[in-house]
């Protein structure tokens, strides 16, 4: 299977006409391939990981091109000042694109010397819509292989497993350990092996701490590092006192959902990634104030996903492996927010109907293909 153009390419082209573009996302998600596929990219590509390119950057001896691409430049300690100087002194028509891992995410929440000079676009793995998947067999393949380009396009489950193991090792050794100054890499790998078994339920940092025999502060800091580097993401609960919602523990999911062994939890993880990809696209490309959350109340009623717009719910999604009666948590939440679109989707489901209270029950493939 081949995907001709990544979904962010049109937006990147438009944004480059106005500002610098930063493309961030998980390792090996296709950021460099996206950048080099854009018009005019030939001749202006420089990677910090290539010694000759690094020397050119440090000497300010840049290619005579109208489009510069800087890959992994966040590893340069003064990268922000370097880019600020380039942008402020640029000639008319000069385009600048920067790619990198989650480190590009980190600084925008603090003091930002590049404020107003760039657009941030977050690149996600392949999804049903982007890969052009049209049936349940294709969805099953995507679930097993994951959405990262190399294992997905390779089409082999065995090779996908090998890729995933290698990916985790490189992430620990080259990214997470450096960011968080972690010495006990063995215990960190234990955490990464344990986390996929905990997908689908609120994650207790205290329980994880006890399981791994590490300090609470250590467990929390490791989770923060994994999230900032796009190894995983966490969802906060949605709710208000009038619906007696829980307010503390977050759920977590993996960008590489193939690591989740339980079939039901893996499908939920896949849907979470699809929804987050859509939410990030709406935020980055359209400026919408969307957020992805989950619902659980003190009576243990749950809804897998809640999308809010400016803090108001606009979408409820409940996931099932097969056709089932409508979940009581979804009915409860829909009754209290009747104007919110509500869906119950089934991985292998065939039923497609709308309940009297306005909940749409449908096959997952038909819902997922409407996203980005």
N, C-alpha and C positions, 0 to 999 in steps of 0.2 A: 504494500500500500504506500502511496506517495501523497504528500500534501504540498501542493504547489506554492502557496503563499501563506505565511503565518498571519493570524488574524489581526495582529497589531501593526502590520506593515503599512496599511493605508493611513492610520492615525499618525504613525511616526513620520511619514512623508509630509503630512499637513503641518505637524508641529515643528518640523525642522525649518520650515519657512518663516517661523516666528521667533523661536528660541532654541537653546540647546535642548537635547533630548537625552534623558537618562533612562536606560532600560535595565531594570533589576528583575531578580527572580532566582529560583533555585539553580544550583550548579547543573550544568548539562541540560538545561531546558530548551536551549536553542537561541540564546541571546546573540552570540557571535554570528551564527548563521543568518539570523534575521538582519543584523546590521549590515553584513556583507552582501545581502541580497538587494539592498536598496539602491536606487539609481545614483550613479556617480561615486559609488563606494570604492571602485577600483583605484588603487594607488594611494589612498589616504589612510590605510589601516595601520595602526601601531598597537602592539601588545606589550604591556609591561613585563610579561613573562619571557619575552624574547630579548636576549641581551643587546642585540644591535638596535632594536627599537627603543629599549630603555635608555641607551646612551643618547639617541637622537632626542628623546623627550627631555633629558636632563640638560643637554646642550642647547635646547630650543631650536634644533635643526629639523623642522617639520617638513613633510612632503609638500611640493608646490601643487596642492590639490584644493579644490573648492569644497571638499567634504572630508573632514577628519573624523576618524573613528578611533577612540581610545578604549582599549580592552584591558580590564583588570587594573586600571590606573589607580584605583582606590588603595592599592598596596604601597603607593608612593605617599610618604608622610605629608607632603605639602600639596597634595593633589587638588585641594579646593582652591588654594591661592593660584596654582598654576592655571586651572580652568577659568577662574575669574579674570586673570590677566589676559588670557587668550580671547575670551568673549568680549571684554570691554575694548580690546584693540583690534577686533576683527574687521576685515574689509567687508563691503557690501556683498551679500550673497554667500558669504562663508558659512558653512553648516558644520555643526559639531554634535557628535553622538557619543555617549559614554555607556559602556556596558559593565556590569559587575554583579556580584552576589548581593546578599542582604545588607552588606555594609553600606550600600547606597541608600538604604532605608534609614540607617541609624541617625545620621546627622540632621535630617530634616525636622526632627522633633526638638532639637536644641538650637543654639545660635547658628544661623546659616548665612555664611558670607555670600552664598550664591542665590539668595532669595530674589525671586522675580526674574531669574536668568534662565530657568530651565522648566521643562515639563517632565514629570516622572511617569513612566509607563511600566506596569508590572506584567511580565510575561509568565504564563502558566503552561502546564503540560497540555497535551492534546485532549480534547473533549469530544463528545458525540458530534456536536455541530461542526467543529473545526475539522474533524477527521472524516466527515461525511458518512457517518455510520447510520444505517437505515433500518436495521432489524435486531432482534434479540441475540442472534448469534454474534453479530459484531459487537454488541454491548458486552457479551460474555468474554470475548477476546480482550476488549479494552480493560475489563475488570481484572483479568489474569495477568496481562502484560504490563499494566500501568500506562500512564500517558506520556512518559518521557520519550523523546524522539528515538533514541537508540534502541531500547528494548521493544517499543511499540512497532516501529518500522521494521525491525528485524523479524518479528513474527514468531519467535521461538520461546516457549515457556522456560526451557532449560537455560538458554542464554539470558533471558530476562532475570532469572534468579541469580545467575552469576553476576550480572551487571549490578543488581541491587546490593549484593554483598560488597562488591568492590566500591560502589558509590558510598555506602555507609562508612567504610574504612577510610576513604579519602576525606569525607566530610569531617570525621572525627580528628584525623591527623593534621589536616591542612587548614581547617576553618575554625571549628568549634574550640579546639584546645588553645589555639592562638588567641581567639577573641576573649575567652573567659579565663585564660591562664590556668588551665586545668592540668594537674599533674597526674591524677589517677585515671588514665585513659581506659584501663580495663573496667573500672567501675562505671565510667561513662558509657562504654559499649554495652554493659549489662543493662543500663537504663534504656538505651535505644532498642535493645532486644525485648525488653519488658513492655515498653509503651504500646506497641501494636496490639497486645492482648487486652489493653484497657480502653480501646476505642469504643465509643458508643455510650459511655457512662460518664458522669461527672468525675473528673480526675482529682483525687485527694492527694495533695502534695505530702501530707503527713503519712498516709498509708504507703506512698512510694518511698518516702524516707525510711520507714521501718523495714520495708521489703529489702532495700538495698543497704541498710545499715550505714546511712550517711546523715549528716546534719540537715535540718530543715532548710536552712539558708543555702546550703550547697545544692540540694535538689531543686530549689526554686531558681537559683542562678543558672543551673544547667538547662532547665526548661526555657528560661528566658533566652539563653544563647541559641538553643535549637530553633526557637521561634524566629528570632531576628535573622537567622541565616536560612530561612525557608525550608528547614527540615520538617517542621510541623507548624500548625496554627491552632489557636485556641479560640473558642467561642464563649462569650459571657451569656448568662441567662437573661431572658427577656421577662419583664413582668412589672407589676405594680401591686401595692398592698391589696387592692380590691379583688385581685385574682389569686392572692395568697401564693405568689411565686417565690421560689428560692432565689437568693440574691448573691450567693458567694461562689460556689465551686464552678469551674469552667470545664467544658468538654474539649478534647483535643483530637486532631486528625492529622494524617500524614500526606504530604504532597505525592509521595510514592505509595499509593494505596495498595500496591501489590504485596507489601510486607504484612498486611493484616490477614491473618489466617482464617478467622471465622468468616464464613460467606456472608452472613447478614451484616456484620460489622463492616466488612470490606465494601459492600454495596452502599451502606450509609456513608462511608468515607468517600467513595467515588462521587456520590451526590453532593456531599459537602464541598468537594473540590470544584465541581461544576458551578455550584452556586457562588462560591467565593470568586471564581474566575469572572463570572458575570458582574458581581458586585464591584470588584476592583476595576473592571472595564468601565462601568458606569461612573465610578468615582474619577478615574484617571482621564477618560476621554470626554465625559459630559459634565463633570463637576457635581454630580448628585451626592447628597448626603445619605448614602445607603450604608447599612450595617447588617451583618449576618450574626444571628444569635440562635439560641434554642430556648424551649420552654419546659419548665418542670415546676409543679407546685407541691405544697406540703402534703397533699393527698396522693402524691405520686402519679398524677396525670402528666403526661409528657407529649410534646410535639418536637420532632427532630430538628426542624429549622424554622426560624422566623426571620424574615427580611423586613427591616424598618427603613423608612424614608423620613429623615428629619425627626427621628425617634418615634414615629407612628408606624404601626404594622401595616405592611402592604401585601405580604405573602406568607402563607403557612404551608409547609411541606412535610408530610409524613411518609416514611419509606417502609416498604414491605418487600419481602422476597417474592411472594406469590399473592394471588388475589385473596383478599380478606375483607371482612366487614369493616366499616369505617371505624377507626380508632376512637375510643372515648375521649382521649385528650384533645384530638382534633375537633371533635364535636363541641367539646366544652369551650375551646378557644374561639371557634367560629361563632358560637352563640353570643359571646361577649364582644366580639369585633365583627359583626355581620357584614360590614362593607369590605373586609379583607378577603382577597382571593385565597382559597384553600384547596390544596391538592393532596390526595393520597395516591402515591405512585408505587407500582409493583414491578420488580425486576423482570419476572417472567410472566407478568399478568397479561390477560387478554380483555378483561372487562373494561368498558369505557362508558361512564354514565355520570349524571349529576344528581345528587341527593336532593330531597325537598328543601333542605336548609342551605343549599348552594355549594356543597363540597363536590369537587370534581374528582372522580375516581378514574384512573387511566393507566395504561402501560407506561413504564418509566421511559422507554425509548422515545415515545411521542412527546413527553414533557421535556426531556433533556435536549432534544433537537431544537427547541425554541430558544435556548440560551446561546451564549457566544462560543 
